[in-house]
């Protein structure tokens, strides 16, 4: 496809910079070697569906043992993430479909917010692990699932060992979660910068077209 003769809304040839930016969007790669724009678009839709399901099932989730065993601050942060994420994903989807830098900026800032949220959760997890509360959470979950066991004593010992392993596993997984979130924030920011430069070049071209028409 020849990008050198694409026209803008004024019927003028688009600046060469815009064509280069559009080519860069398709040439750059992100998750699993997908084109940058398509990858971020898929990622945004997956997040949107996940947040929708989380909000719809919240009434059921809050009554589970897993939710009740969580510290109240973690539960509150999850609800905040669900609600803000739902709104941010709408801006992200519309921003990508319309190549609107301002709307995509909101989604990009939300990704930065999630990085900060993940770091906060990590520090809370460290405190919970060092104080033994994290092990108690997993022990409570295990004890509830094995309440009808034939050998309560053996089940209690198994739960003690399992709770320690689960607590350590959650602590170790937190840094990987932060690193992944940082990567997502970086990828969305890359696409936002392309759209922002695209918008700047288009604005300059539209202004030139307006001046030319005004002097016809």
ChimeraX commands (.cxc) that place a marker at each C-alpha (Angstrom):
marker #1 position 0.00,0.00,0.00 radius 0.5
marker #1 position 1.44,3.35,-1.04 radius 0.5
marker #1 position 1.36,5.75,1.89 radius 0.5
marker #1 position 2.94,8.65,0.05 radius 0.5
marker #1 position -0.33,9.91,-1.50 radius 0.5
marker #1 position -2.86,9.63,1.33 radius 0.5
marker #1 position -5.13,12.63,1.63 radius 0.5
marker #1 position -6.42,14.45,4.71 radius 0.5
marker #1 position -9.95,15.79,5.35 radius 0.5
marker #1 position -9.14,18.95,3.38 radius 0.5
marker #1 position -8.27,16.97,0.26 radius 0.5
marker #1 position -4.59,17.78,0.66 radius 0.5
marker #1 position -1.79,15.25,0.75 radius 0.5
marker #1 position -0.97,14.22,4.30 radius 0.5
marker #1 position 2.45,15.28,5.61 radius 0.5
marker #1 position 5.24,12.77,5.21 radius 0.5
marker #1 position 5.63,12.72,9.02 radius 0.5
marker #1 position 2.07,11.38,9.45 radius 0.5
marker #1 position 2.72,8.58,6.97 radius 0.5
marker #1 position 5.92,7.66,8.77 radius 0.5
marker #1 position 4.07,7.56,12.10 radius 0.5
marker #1 position 1.37,5.28,10.70 radius 0.5
marker #1 position 4.05,3.01,9.28 radius 0.5
marker #1 position 5.81,3.00,12.65 radius 0.5
marker #1 position 2.59,1.93,14.37 radius 0.5
marker #1 position 2.40,-1.18,12.17 radius 0.5
marker #1 position 6.13,-1.89,12.24 radius 0.5
marker #1 position 6.62,-1.68,16.00 radius 0.5
marker #1 position 5.82,-4.82,17.94 radius 0.5
marker #1 position 4.58,-5.46,21.45 radius 0.5
marker #1 position 3.06,-8.49,23.17 radius 0.5
marker #1 position 3.76,-11.75,21.31 radius 0.5
marker #1 position 5.08,-9.91,18.23 radius 0.5
marker #1 position 1.69,-8.30,17.50 radius 0.5
marker #1 position 1.58,-4.90,15.82 radius 0.5
marker #1 position 1.70,-2.17,18.43 radius 0.5
marker #1 position -1.77,-0.72,17.72 radius 0.5
marker #1 position -3.47,-4.10,17.47 radius 0.5
marker #1 position -1.69,-5.42,20.56 radius 0.5
marker #1 position -2.76,-2.49,22.74 radius 0.5
marker #1 position -6.30,-2.70,21.33 radius 0.5
marker #1 position -6.57,-6.41,22.21 radius 0.5
marker #1 position -5.03,-5.79,25.62 radius 0.5
marker #1 position -7.55,-3.00,26.31 radius 0.5
marker #1 position -10.52,-5.17,25.31 radius 0.5
marker #1 position -9.31,-8.07,27.48 radius 0.5
marker #1 position -9.02,-5.69,30.44 radius 0.5
marker #1 position -12.45,-4.22,29.73 radius 0.5
marker #1 position -14.12,-7.64,29.66 radius 0.5
marker #1 position -12.29,-8.65,32.83 radius 0.5
marker #1 position -13.42,-5.53,34.68 radius 0.5
marker #1 position -17.01,-5.99,33.48 radius 0.5
marker #1 position -17.07,-9.56,34.80 radius 0.5
marker #1 position -15.45,-8.51,38.09 radius 0.5
marker #1 position -18.08,-5.80,38.65 radius 0.5
marker #1 position -20.99,-8.05,37.67 radius 0.5
marker #1 position -19.79,-10.86,39.96 radius 0.5
marker #1 position -18.82,-8.57,42.84 radius 0.5
marker #1 position -21.98,-9.42,44.77 radius 0.5
marker #1 position -21.01,-13.11,44.69 radius 0.5
marker #1 position -17.29,-12.55,45.22 radius 0.5
marker #1 position -17.66,-10.58,48.46 radius 0.5
marker #1 position -19.39,-13.55,50.10 radius 0.5
marker #1 position -16.60,-16.03,49.36 radius 0.5
marker #1 position -14.08,-17.16,51.95 radius 0.5
marker #1 position -11.21,-15.90,49.78 radius 0.5
marker #1 position -12.62,-12.36,49.76 radius 0.5
marker #1 position -13.42,-12.34,53.48 radius 0.5
marker #1 position -9.91,-13.56,54.30 radius 0.5
marker #1 position -8.33,-10.61,52.49 radius 0.5
marker #1 position -7.29,-7.50,54.46 radius 0.5
marker #1 position -9.90,-4.78,54.12 radius 0.5
marker #1 position -7.46,-2.42,52.39 radius 0.5
marker #1 position -6.73,-5.00,49.66 radius 0.5
marker #1 position -10.46,-5.52,49.10 radius 0.5
marker #1 position -10.99,-1.76,48.89 radius 0.5
marker #1 position -8.15,-1.36,46.38 radius 0.5
marker #1 position -9.61,-4.13,44.22 radius 0.5
marker #1 position -12.99,-2.38,44.07 radius 0.5
marker #1 position -11.28,0.91,43.18 radius 0.5
marker #1 position -9.33,-0.88,40.43 radius 0.5
marker #1 position -12.48,-2.47,38.99 radius 0.5
marker #1 position -14.44,0.78,38.82 radius 0.5
marker #1 position -11.64,3.04,37.56 radius 0.5
marker #1 position -10.41,0.36,35.15 radius 0.5
marker #1 position -13.86,-0.01,33.60 radius 0.5
marker #1 position -14.02,3.72,32.81 radius 0.5
marker #1 position -10.37,3.94,31.69 radius 0.5
marker #1 position -10.79,1.04,29.26 radius 0.5
marker #1 position -13.72,2.82,27.59 radius 0.5
marker #1 position -11.45,5.82,26.96 radius 0.5
marker #1 position -8.71,3.48,25.77 radius 0.5
marker #1 position -10.92,1.64,23.28 radius 0.5
marker #1 position -12.39,4.86,21.87 radius 0.5
marker #1 position -8.97,6.48,21.78 radius 0.5
marker #1 position -7.46,3.66,19.72 radius 0.5
marker #1 position -10.43,3.34,17.36 radius 0.5
marker #1 position -10.47,7.09,16.72 radius 0.5
marker #1 position -6.69,7.60,16.97 radius 0.5
marker #1 position -7.49,10.18,19.64 radius 0.5
marker #1 position -4.41,11.01,21.69 radius 0.5
marker #1 position -6.35,12.78,24.47 radius 0.5
marker #1 position -8.55,9.76,25.20 radius 0.5
marker #1 position -5.67,7.33,24.97 radius 0.5
marker #1 position -3.76,9.57,27.40 radius 0.5
marker #1 position -6.38,8.84,30.07 radius 0.5
marker #1 position -5.86,5.11,29.58 radius 0.5
marker #1 position -2.08,5.57,29.62 radius 0.5
marker #1 position -2.28,7.46,32.91 radius 0.5
marker #1 position -4.45,4.68,34.31 radius 0.5
marker #1 position -1.68,2.21,33.51 radius 0.5
marker #1 position 0.73,4.37,35.50 radius 0.5
marker #1 position -1.82,4.42,38.32 radius 0.5
marker #1 position -1.91,0.61,38.23 radius 0.5
marker #1 position 1.88,0.47,38.55 radius 0.5
marker #1 position 1.66,2.59,41.71 radius 0.5
marker #1 position -1.22,0.45,42.96 radius 0.5
marker #1 position 0.78,-2.74,42.35 radius 0.5
marker #1 position 3.76,-1.34,44.28 radius 0.5
marker #1 position 1.46,-0.40,47.18 radius 0.5
marker #1 position -0.04,-3.91,47.21 radius 0.5
marker #1 position 3.48,-5.37,47.21 radius 0.5
marker #1 position 4.45,-3.43,50.34 radius 0.5
marker #1 position 1.19,-4.45,52.02 radius 0.5
marker #1 position 1.93,-8.08,51.08 radius 0.5
marker #1 position 5.41,-7.84,52.61 radius 0.5
marker #1 position 3.89,-6.56,55.85 radius 0.5
marker #1 position 1.19,-9.24,55.81 radius 0.5
marker #1 position 3.78,-11.97,55.20 radius 0.5
marker #1 position 6.18,-10.79,57.91 radius 0.5
marker #1 position 3.36,-10.50,60.44 radius 0.5
marker #1 position 1.95,-13.93,59.62 radius 0.5
marker #1 position -1.40,-12.57,58.44 radius 0.5
marker #1 position -0.82,-13.80,54.90 radius 0.5
marker #1 position -0.29,-17.39,56.09 radius 0.5
marker #1 position -3.37,-17.10,58.29 radius 0.5
marker #1 position -5.41,-16.07,55.25 radius 0.5
marker #1 position -4.44,-19.14,53.26 radius 0.5
marker #1 position -4.85,-21.35,56.33 radius 0.5
marker #1 position -8.41,-20.07,56.75 radius 0.5
marker #1 position -9.17,-20.78,53.08 radius 0.5
marker #1 position -7.68,-24.28,53.33 radius 0.5
marker #1 position -9.49,-25.06,56.57 radius 0.5
marker #1 position -12.81,-24.02,55.05 radius 0.5
marker #1 position -12.31,-26.24,52.00 radius 0.5
marker #1 position -11.35,-29.26,54.16 radius 0.5
marker #1 position -13.96,-28.75,56.87 radius 0.5
marker #1 position -15.57,-32.12,56.15 radius 0.5
marker #1 position -12.32,-34.09,56.02 radius 0.5
marker #1 position -12.19,-37.56,57.64 radius 0.5
marker #1 position -8.99,-36.76,59.57 radius 0.5
marker #1 position -9.14,-33.20,60.96 radius 0.5
marker #1 position -5.68,-33.45,62.57 radius 0.5
marker #1 position -3.99,-34.47,59.32 radius 0.5
marker #1 position -5.92,-31.82,57.41 radius 0.5
marker #1 position -4.77,-29.14,59.87 radius 0.5
marker #1 position -1.12,-30.13,59.36 radius 0.5
marker #1 position -1.57,-30.12,55.61 radius 0.5
marker #1 position -3.16,-26.68,55.79 radius 0.5
marker #1 position -0.24,-25.33,57.85 radius 0.5
marker #1 position 2.27,-26.44,55.23 radius 0.5
marker #1 position 0.09,-25.34,52.32 radius 0.5
marker #1 position -0.54,-21.93,53.87 radius 0.5
marker #1 position 3.19,-21.27,54.22 radius 0.5
marker #1 position 3.84,-22.24,50.60 radius 0.5
marker #1 position 0.93,-20.19,49.27 radius 0.5
marker #1 position 1.98,-17.13,51.26 radius 0.5
marker #1 position 5.56,-17.34,49.99 radius 0.5
marker #1 position 4.31,-17.89,46.43 radius 0.5
marker #1 position 2.12,-14.78,46.54 radius 0.5
marker #1 position 5.02,-12.72,47.91 radius 0.5
marker #1 position 7.35,-13.90,45.12 radius 0.5
marker #1 position 4.78,-13.34,42.37 radius 0.5
marker #1 position 4.21,-9.68,43.27 radius 0.5
marker #1 position 7.45,-8.34,41.70 radius 0.5
marker #1 position 6.66,-10.22,38.47 radius 0.5
marker #1 position 3.20,-8.64,38.48 radius 0.5
marker #1 position 4.75,-5.19,38.90 radius 0.5
marker #1 position 7.21,-5.81,36.05 radius 0.5
marker #1 position 4.39,-6.94,33.75 radius 0.5
marker #1 position 2.31,-3.90,34.64 radius 0.5
marker #1 position 5.30,-1.63,33.95 radius 0.5
marker #1 position 5.63,-3.21,30.51 radius 0.5
marker #1 position 1.95,-2.65,29.74 radius 0.5
marker #1 position 2.26,0.99,30.83 radius 0.5
marker #1 position 5.31,1.40,28.59 radius 0.5
marker #1 position 3.55,-0.15,25.56 radius 0.5
marker #1 position 0.45,2.04,25.94 radius 0.5
marker #1 position 2.68,5.10,26.33 radius 0.5
marker #1 position 4.49,4.25,23.08 radius 0.5
marker #1 position 1.20,4.16,21.19 radius 0.5
marker #1 position 0.05,7.38,22.87 radius 0.5
marker #1 position 3.21,9.21,21.75 radius 0.5
marker #1 position 2.61,8.09,18.16 radius 0.5
marker #1 position -0.98,9.36,18.27 radius 0.5
marker #1 position 0.10,12.61,19.91 radius 0.5
marker #1 position 2.70,13.32,17.20 radius 0.5
marker #1 position 0.14,12.31,14.58 radius 0.5
marker #1 position -2.31,14.81,16.07 radius 0.5
marker #1 position 0.30,17.57,16.10 radius 0.5
marker #1 position 1.24,17.03,12.46 radius 0.5
marker #1 position -2.42,16.84,11.41 radius 0.5
marker #1 position -3.21,20.06,13.27 radius 0.5
marker #1 position -0.38,21.83,11.49 radius 0.5
marker #1 position -1.52,20.54,8.13 radius 0.5
marker #1 position -5.16,21.52,8.82 radius 0.5
marker #1 position -4.05,25.02,9.82 radius 0.5
marker #1 position -2.06,25.39,6.59 radius 0.5
marker #1 position -5.09,24.25,4.60 radius 0.5
marker #1 position -7.32,26.76,6.41 radius 0.5
marker #1 position -4.89,29.61,5.68 radius 0.5
marker #1 position -4.66,28.63,2.02 radius 0.5
marker #1 position -8.46,28.51,1.65 radius 0.5
marker #1 position -8.82,31.84,3.44 radius 0.5
marker #1 position -6.60,33.48,0.85 radius 0.5
marker #1 position -8.25,31.96,-2.23 radius 0.5
marker link #1:1,2 radius 0.2
marker link #1:2,3 radius 0.2
marker link #1:3,4 radius 0.2
marker link #1:4,5 radius 0.2
marker link #1:5,6 radius 0.2
marker link #1:6,7 radius 0.2
marker link #1:7,8 radius 0.2
marker link #1:8,9 radius 0.2
marker link #1:9,10 radius 0.2
marker link #1:10,11 radius 0.2
marker link #1:11,12 radius 0.2
marker link #1:12,13 radius 0.2
marker link #1:13,14 radius 0.2
marker link #1:14,15 radius 0.2
marker link #1:15,16 radius 0.2
marker link #1:16,17 radius 0.2
marker link #1:17,18 radius 0.2
marker link #1:18,19 radius 0.2
marker link #1:19,20 radius 0.2
marker link #1:20,21 radius 0.2
marker link #1:21,22 radius 0.2
marker link #1:22,23 radius 0.2
marker link #1:23,24 radius 0.2
marker link #1:24,25 radius 0.2
marker link #1:25,26 radius 0.2
marker link #1:26,27 radius 0.2
marker link #1:27,28 radius 0.2
marker link #1:28,29 radius 0.2
marker link #1:29,30 radius 0.2
marker link #1:30,31 radius 0.2
marker link #1:31,32 radius 0.2
marker link #1:32,33 radius 0.2
marker link #1:33,34 radius 0.2
marker link #1:34,35 radius 0.2
marker link #1:35,36 radius 0.2
marker link #1:36,37 radius 0.2
marker link #1:37,38 radius 0.2
marker link #1:38,39 radius 0.2
marker link #1:39,40 radius 0.2
marker link #1:40,41 radius 0.2
marker link #1:41,42 radius 0.2
marker link #1:42,43 radius 0.2
marker link #1:43,44 radius 0.2
marker link #1:44,45 radius 0.2
marker link #1:45,46 radius 0.2
marker link #1:46,47 radius 0.2
marker link #1:47,48 radius 0.2
marker link #1:48,49 radius 0.2
marker link #1:49,50 radius 0.2
marker link #1:50,51 radius 0.2
marker link #1:51,52 radius 0.2
marker link #1:52,53 radius 0.2
marker link #1:53,54 radius 0.2
marker link #1:54,55 radius 0.2
marker link #1:55,56 radius 0.2
marker link #1:56,57 radius 0.2
marker link #1:57,58 radius 0.2
marker link #1:58,59 radius 0.2
marker link #1:59,60 radius 0.2
marker link #1:60,61 radius 0.2
marker link #1:61,62 radius 0.2
marker link #1:62,63 radius 0.2
marker link #1:63,64 radius 0.2
marker link #1:64,65 radius 0.2
marker link #1:65,66 radius 0.2
marker link #1:66,67 radius 0.2
marker link #1:67,68 radius 0.2
marker link #1:68,69 radius 0.2
marker link #1:69,70 radius 0.2
marker link #1:70,71 radius 0.2
marker link #1:71,72 radius 0.2
marker link #1:72,73 radius 0.2
marker link #1:73,74 radius 0.2
marker link #1:74,75 radius 0.2
marker link #1:75,76 radius 0.2
marker link #1:76,77 radius 0.2
marker link #1:77,78 radius 0.2
marker link #1:78,79 radius 0.2
marker link #1:79,80 radius 0.2
marker link #1:80,81 radius 0.2
marker link #1:81,82 radius 0.2
marker link #1:82,83 radius 0.2
marker link #1:83,84 radius 0.2
marker link #1:84,85 radius 0.2
marker link #1:85,86 radius 0.2
marker link #1:86,87 radius 0.2
marker link #1:87,88 radius 0.2
marker link #1:88,89 radius 0.2
marker link #1:89,90 radius 0.2
marker link #1:90,91 radius 0.2
marker link #1:91,92 radius 0.2
marker link #1:92,93 radius 0.2
marker link #1:93,94 radius 0.2
marker link #1:94,95 radius 0.2
marker link #1:95,96 radius 0.2
marker link #1:96,97 radius 0.2
marker link #1:97,98 radius 0.2
marker link #1:98,99 radius 0.2
marker link #1:99,100 radius 0.2
marker link #1:100,101 radius 0.2
marker link #1:101,102 radius 0.2
marker link #1:102,103 radius 0.2
marker link #1:103,104 radius 0.2
marker link #1:104,105 radius 0.2
marker link #1:105,106 radius 0.2
marker link #1:106,107 radius 0.2
marker link #1:107,108 radius 0.2
marker link #1:108,109 radius 0.2
marker link #1:109,110 radius 0.2
marker link #1:110,111 radius 0.2
marker link #1:111,112 radius 0.2
marker link #1:112,113 radius 0.2
marker link #1:113,114 radius 0.2
marker link #1:114,115 radius 0.2
marker link #1:115,116 radius 0.2
marker link #1:116,117 radius 0.2
marker link #1:117,118 radius 0.2
marker link #1:118,119 radius 0.2
marker link #1:119,120 radius 0.2
marker link #1:120,121 radius 0.2
marker link #1:121,122 radius 0.2
marker link #1:122,123 radius 0.2
marker link #1:123,124 radius 0.2
marker link #1:124,125 radius 0.2
marker link #1:125,126 radius 0.2
marker link #1:126,127 radius 0.2
marker link #1:127,128 radius 0.2
marker link #1:128,129 radius 0.2
marker link #1:129,130 radius 0.2
marker link #1:130,131 radius 0.2
marker link #1:131,132 radius 0.2
marker link #1:132,133 radius 0.2
marker link #1:133,134 radius 0.2
marker link #1:134,135 radius 0.2
marker link #1:135,136 radius 0.2
marker link #1:136,137 radius 0.2
marker link #1:137,138 radius 0.2
marker link #1:138,139 radius 0.2
marker link #1:139,140 radius 0.2
marker link #1:140,141 radius 0.2
marker link #1:141,142 radius 0.2
marker link #1:142,143 radius 0.2
marker link #1:143,144 radius 0.2
marker link #1:144,145 radius 0.2
marker link #1:145,146 radius 0.2
marker link #1:146,147 radius 0.2
marker link #1:147,148 radius 0.2
marker link #1:148,149 radius 0.2
marker link #1:149,150 radius 0.2
marker link #1:150,151 radius 0.2
marker link #1:151,152 radius 0.2
marker link #1:152,153 radius 0.2
marker link #1:153,154 radius 0.2
marker link #1:154,155 radius 0.2
marker link #1:155,156 radius 0.2
marker link #1:156,157 radius 0.2
marker link #1:157,158 radius 0.2
marker link #1:158,159 radius 0.2
marker link #1:159,160 radius 0.2
marker link #1:160,161 radius 0.2
marker link #1:161,162 radius 0.2
marker link #1:162,163 radius 0.2
marker link #1:163,164 radius 0.2
marker link #1:164,165 radius 0.2
marker link #1:165,166 radius 0.2
marker link #1:166,167 radius 0.2
marker link #1:167,168 radius 0.2
marker link #1:168,169 radius 0.2
marker link #1:169,170 radius 0.2
marker link #1:170,171 radius 0.2
marker link #1:171,172 radius 0.2
marker link #1:172,173 radius 0.2
marker link #1:173,174 radius 0.2
marker link #1:174,175 radius 0.2
marker link #1:175,176 radius 0.2
marker link #1:176,177 radius 0.2
marker link #1:177,178 radius 0.2
marker link #1:178,179 radius 0.2
marker link #1:179,180 radius 0.2
marker link #1:180,181 radius 0.2
marker link #1:181,182 radius 0.2
marker link #1:182,183 radius 0.2
marker link #1:183,184 radius 0.2
marker link #1:184,185 radius 0.2
marker link #1:185,186 radius 0.2
marker link #1:186,187 radius 0.2
marker link #1:187,188 radius 0.2
marker link #1:188,189 radius 0.2
marker link #1:189,190 radius 0.2
marker link #1:190,191 radius 0.2
marker link #1:191,192 radius 0.2
marker link #1:192,193 radius 0.2
marker link #1:193,194 radius 0.2
marker link #1:194,195 radius 0.2
marker link #1:195,196 radius 0.2
marker link #1:196,197 radius 0.2
marker link #1:197,198 radius 0.2
marker link #1:198,199 radius 0.2
marker link #1:199,200 radius 0.2
marker link #1:200,201 radius 0.2
marker link #1:201,202 radius 0.2
marker link #1:202,203 radius 0.2
marker link #1:203,204 radius 0.2
marker link #1:204,205 radius 0.2
marker link #1:205,206 radius 0.2
marker link #1:206,207 radius 0.2
marker link #1:207,208 radius 0.2
marker link #1:208,209 radius 0.2
marker link #1:209,210 radius 0.2
marker link #1:210,211 radius 0.2
marker link #1:211,212 radius 0.2
marker link #1:212,213 radius 0.2
marker link #1:213,214 radius 0.2
marker link #1:214,215 radius 0.2
marker link #1:215,216 radius 0.2
view
